[in-house]
Each structure stands twice: as structure tokens, then as C-alpha cells.
């Protein structure tokens, strides 16, 4: 076997392993001093190496060697702005060390998007959809069992990242159905909301690209319903509306994209400018999220251009709220647009919208409407949560969607 053929074979193996490992969260966390607040370990601040990182970095390394991409890197205005943002964001960061670790993670996912964008898929169904479906069906069955058991399953599933808890554990997400409490499906994810977003996007990819395999979407749908994720349910409603609009117009158009983007911007603006002094909702979850947004607003006013540094938001929370009142507030702000604004400033938010704009219209131009829908799901759920920017499983799937958007080897 020639070296070139060997590298191709090795790359396809690690592509399969990477996509199969998407839903897992097996990792080794490191706990330096900056990962503690009030003596509490904060996962979001701790550097970690995931099993999926090993597969991703190996695949990236093989791809770099095989394609010599260092000789193909082009410098343009956007890339210059990105470099300026990274340097300024680290230099002016409240904690440069935390920002540097996070930018390394962002670099990893950026390279992964690039690899997915120019990878020459021979059979997208076998190379992407089959491994994604295998792992997603498996985690869906785990989530369904958890719902009925009222606890996690344990055993070997621990090595896939399933955490140990039950319906009686404090801080666990529950749902009340006719006066009886049930455990919302977690599967191997940190929270039911992140699981719901993952299942919804994966389901769209399978539905469009997995012809002959669509009957396997049934466990995905059941598990999705058992997450009881309101943000994901709203995204599903938007998707159904798009399907109706698509059948009427016989396809998505530029106007459709703007019809979705405009409400997203309006809802984000409403959340951001909501008066902090009238946060008195009876629903404690809504109230806590508005508190986080109010803190973000204060920080944006003080640091509007380059932000406070990526992944620095949680560090600032103790400066605005006491330990006794903190509750579960040591977490990122629950809106990806506001999070980008507070941590990377206006420059970071503008660059993010440029990327999203190009991705949506590239998918529309190449008639990959399912990727337009997948991106819209990410944007809509991102209005109500942060997991597309903070959790390994969702970031991996998001990288795949972005990469496929620009890939010209298939339709």
C-alpha cells in the first residue's frame, strides 16, 4: 500500500471514530487555580482533553500532512481581522490564561470546519450519516431508559460520559406530568437542552442524507420529546414553519433567510436591553437567565470593542452577586450572540455574523437546504442557551454542519 493510500485509509478510520464519538463526553479535566470560584470547581473554566479531541486532532494532523494545507493558507481582510481580534482579546482579557486555552479550543474547531469543508467525500451516507446515526440512536435509547428509570443507568456508560444521578439528586432537570415528576432525558450530555439541540440537528441531517435509514429516526424523536427542552421545541416549530413555507414557495429563498435572521436579532436585542431592575419573574430559571444577561450588559458597556476575553464571563459573576444569592449562576450567559458580544466585543460579533451570513447563503446557493435548516436550528436554540459555544458534543456537530456547508464534493 502506498503512503498516500495508507494516509487516506487512516483518515477515513479517524473520521468514522470522530463522528461516532460526537455524543460522548469522556474527558480528562485539569483543575488549575483559575478553574475555581468560591472554592467550587467550574467545568466551563477547566481545560480538558476529550476522547473526541484525540480523534479530531489526529484527523486534522493527517489532513495537514496529506494536503500540505500550510502552503494553501491565504491572507485576506477577514483573516487579518480574526488575527487582530485573537491577539487583542487575549492581551486585554481579564484573565489571559483562560482566554488562551479557549482560543486553542476554538482553533481546533476552526481547523475541523476547514477539514470538513474540503474533505472529498466518496459516499456521504456511509462516511457521515451512518456513524452519526449509530451513535445518536444509541444515546437516544439511553435517554429514553433514563426517563422511565428516573435515574442514570451507570456501569460501562460512565466511560461514554454518563454522569451518575437520580430524580432525587439536587439541581437535576425534572418535568412535572400530571402531578408526577419525571427525570428529563440527559443521556450522555451535561443537560437535556444540549441533548435536544444535538438530536434535532442530527435528525435533520439523517432525514435528508440518510435515505433508507429514516425509520431509525423514531428513537431520536422519542428521546427528543423526553428532553422537554422548550428552546428546542421552539426551534422545531420554526423548522415546521419553514417546511410549510418551502412547499408553498417550492424552495427556500433569500427572503426566507432574512425572515428568520431578523426575528433572531430582535429577540436578542429585547433580551439584552431588558431593564435589569424589573427582574421579578416567578419562574426562577427565567429570572436567573435575565440576571446573567444584566451582568453581561454591564460588562459590554465597559468593554465594547474587544470584550472581556473569551470564557471570562463566569469569572466576573462573583463581582455582581453574592455567594448566598448565586444559586446555579456560575455558568455562561444563555444567548450565544450576547456571549460573543460580551467576551469578544463588537468586532467578534460582526465576524460571527459574517461567518453565519456566508454559511447560510453558501448552503442556499448550492441547494443544500437541509444545512440552511440545521444552521437555523443552531441560531434559534442559541437564543435561549449557550451549548453550541461551550459543550464539546454540540460544538463538534456544529463544526460538521459548518464544514459541510462549504464542501463541494456532494450535494
N, C-alpha and C positions, 0 to 999 in steps of 0.2 A: 504494500500500500504506500503510495507516495505521501510525502509530508503534507501536501496541500489537501489531499483526500482525507488523511488522518485528522487534520485540524477541523475540516468540515464535519466529519463524523463526531468528533469530540464536542464541537459547538452545538450540534443538534441534540446530543445527550444532555448537555447542561441547560439548553433551552427547555427541554422537557422537564428536567428536575426543578428548574426555577419556577415554571408555571404551575407545576404540581404543588410546590411549596408555598405558593401565594397565600393561602389562608392560614398557614401556620404562624405561630409566634414564639417558637422555641429560640431562646437567645441567652447570651451571657451578658449580664449588665455589670457595669462598673460604677462605683459609688464614690467619686471624688467629693471634696468638700462642698463644691458649688451645687451638688445634686440634693443637698439637704436644706429644708426650710423649717424653722422651729424644731429642728431635730427630726423632722419627718422626711423619709425618703420620697422623692418625687420622680416617678418613672420618666416623665417628659424631659427631665433635665439630665438623666443619666445616659452617658454614651453606652451603646450596646452593639454587639455583633450577633446578627441573626443567622440562622441556618440558610435562609434565603439570600442573605448578603454574600455568603460564600459562593453559592451558585451564580449569583448575579455578577460578582467581581471576576470570577473565573471566566464566565462567558464574555464579559467585556474585554478581559485581557487577551483571550483567544482571538476575539474580533479585531482588536487593535493590531495584534501581530499579523493576522491573516490579511488584513486590508490596508495596513500601514496608514491608518487614518491621520497620523500626525502630519503627514505630508499633504493632507487634503483640507486642513483647517483654514478657513478663510476669515479674514478680519473685515468686519463691516461696522456700520454705525451702531447697530443694536448690540453686537458683541462687545464693542468698546464701552457702551453704557452699562452692560452687565458687569464687566470687569471693574468699572468705576464704582458701581453700587456695592459689589462684594468688598472691595478694599475699604471704602468709606464706612460701610456698615460694620465691619469688624473694628476699624480704628475708633469710631465714635460709639461703639457698643457699650452699654452699661457694664457688661461682663464679656470682654473679647474672647475669653476661653470658651465659653458656652457657644458663642456665635461661630467660632472657628470650627468646632465639632459639627455644628448643624450645617454649615456651608459644605463641609466634606460629604455629609449625607446627601445634601441637595446635588452636589457634583456627581455622586454615584447615580442618582436617579436621572440626572440630565444625560449622562452617558448612556444609561439604559434606554432612554427615549430615543437617543440617536441610533443605537444599535437596532432597536425595533423598527426605526424609520427606514433603514437601508438594508435590512436583512432580506435576502432573496428567498421568500417562502415558496416551496415547491407544492405544498398541499396545506393550506391554512387550516383546514378542518382537522387534519391529523396532527399538525405541529403545534397548534394553539388551542383549538376548541376542545379536542379530546382530553388533553391533560387538565385543562381548566375545568371541564365538566366532571371528570373523575374526582378531583379534589373537592369541587363545590357540592356535588351530590353527597359525598361522604360527610362534609361538615354540616350539610343540611339535615342529614339523618341524626347527627349528634345533637343539633339544636332541637329537633322535634322530640327526641328522647328526654332531653333536659326539661322541656316544658311539662311533660307528663310526669316525670320523676320528682320535680320540684328541687332538683339538685344536679350538680355536675356528675359525670359518670366515673371519672378517675381512671386509675390503672395506667395503661400504656398511653392513653390520650394526653396524659401530662406532658409527654415528650412532643406533642403537637402544639402545646401551648395552652391546653385547657386548664383553667385555674380551679381551685377547689373551693366550693361554696355551696350553700343551700338556700332555700327560701327563707331561712331564719337568720342568715348572715346579715350584718348591718351594712347599709349602703348599697344593697343589691337591687337591681331594677325589677319591679314587680308590676303586675297588672291585675286589676280587680274585675272579675267577671261574675256578675250576679251575686255579689257579696262574698265571693271566694277569691283568695289571692293565688295567682299563678306566677311562676318564675318565667320571665321573658327569655326567649332563646338567646343564649350567648355563643354557643358552640365553642370554637377556639379563639374567639375575638374578645377584646377587652370590654366591649359594651354591645348590647343589642342593636344600637343605632348604626355602628360601624359595620356590623354583620349585614344589616338590612341594605345599606348602600352598596356593599360589595355584591350581594346576591342580585340586586336589581340591575346593576351594570353587567355582571356576568351573564345574567339571564337574557339581556338584550343581545349580547354577542352570540350566545348559543342559538337564540331564536333565528337570527339572520344567517349565521355562517354554519350552523350545525344541522343541516338538512339530514333527516333520517334519525336524528338524536333528540328531537324536540320533546318526545314523550318523557324524557328524563328530567324535564323542567318541573314536573309535578312536585317532587320533594323540595325543590328550590322555592316554589310558590308557597307550599305549606309552611316551610320554615320562615320564609319572609313574613307571612301573616303572623306567625308566633313571636316575631320580634316586637310587634306593636309599636313600631317606630313612626311617629307622626310626620317627621320630616321626610322620610322615605315614602310614606303614603301620599304626601302632597306631591312628591316628585312623580309617583306613579300616576296620579291624576293628571299631571301636566303631560306625561307621555301618552296617556289615552287620548287627551285632547289633541295632541299633535297627530296621532294616528287618524283621528276623525278629520282633522283639517287636511292631512295629507291625502286621504281618499277623496275629499271634495276637490282639492286643487290638483290632484294627480301628481303629487310630489311636493317636497319641501322647497321653499324659495328663500331668497334673501330677506324678504319681508317677514317670513316666519321666524328667522333668527332674531331680527330686531324686536319682534313682538315678545320674544322670551327674554332677551337681554335687558330691555327697558324696565319691565317689572322687577327684575333682579336688582337693578341699580336703585330703583325707587324703594324697594323693601330694605335694602342695605342702608340707604340714607335715612329712612324712618327709624331703623334700629339705632343708628349712630347718633342721630340728633334727638332721640327721645329724652325728655327732661329727666335728669337723674334725681331731682328732688321729689318726683311723684312715683317712685318705685314702691308700690304698695300692693302688688298683686297678691291675691290669696294663694295662687299656685307658687309654691316656693321655688320650683325649678325655673319658672319664667323670671321670677324676681332675682334669683341668683345670676342668671344669664345677663339680665339688664345691669346688675351691679358690675359685672365684668366689662360690659360694653362701656359703662360710665367711666371706669378706670382707664380703659383704652382711649376714650375721648380726651381725657385729661393729658395722657401721655402723648397723643398725636399733636395736641396744641403746643406742647413743649418741644417736640422733636418732629417737625412736619416733613423735612426733606429726606433724611436718611434713616429715620426711625430710631428705635432704642436698641436695635440689634436682634437678629433672628434668634428665636427661642428664649428671649429675655423677659417676656411679658410676665410669666409666673413669678419671677424674682421680685417684681415690683408690687405684687398684690399685698404683701405684708405692710407696705408703706401706707396703704389706704384703708385697711380694715384690720381690726384686732384679731388675735388668735381665737378668742372666745366666740366671735361672730363669723369666723371664716367658714365653718361648715366644710363643704366639699369644694371650696372655691380655688384651691390650688390646682388650677387647670387652665388651658388656653381659652381665649375668648371664642364663643361659639358662632363664629361667622368668618369664613376663610378670607373674605375681602377686607374686613376690618382687621383681622390678624395680620395680613400682609401690609396693610397701611400702617399699623402701629409699630410693627417690627422692622419694616424696610422703607417706610416713608412713602411719599407721593411717587418718587422715582420707581420704587419697587412695584407699586400698584399699577402704574402706567405700563411697565414692562410686562406685568402679568396679563393685563388686558390685551396688549399687543399679541402675546402668545395665544390667548384664548380666541381672539378675533381671527388670527391666521389659521388656527386649527379648525374652527368651525367652518370657515369658508373654503378651506382646502378639502375638507371632507365633503362639503356640498358640491364643489366643483368636480370632484372625482366620483360623484354619485354614491358615496358611502353614507347614506342617510342614517344607518344604524349607529355610526360613530358620532354623528351630529346629536342623535338622541342620547347616546351614552354620555357625551360631554355635557349636555343639558341636565341630565340627572345629577352629575357631579356638581354642577353650578347651583342647582336648586337645593340639593341636600346641604351644600356648603353654606347656604343662607342660615341654617339652623344648627350646624355642628362644625367641628374642626378636623374630623378624622382624615380627610383627604390630604391634609398637610402634616399630620402628626403621627399617624399609625402606619406601621410597616405594611400590613396587608393591603390597605386601601391605596397607599402610595404606589405599591407595585402594580396594582391593577390600573390605576390612573396613568402610570408610565406606559403601560401596554397600549391603552386607548390612544394616548397622545402620539406614540410612535406609529401605530397602525394608520393614524390619520394622514401621515405624510408618506407612508410606504406606497410605492408604485408597482410592487410586484404582484399585486392581486387587486380585485375589486370586491 
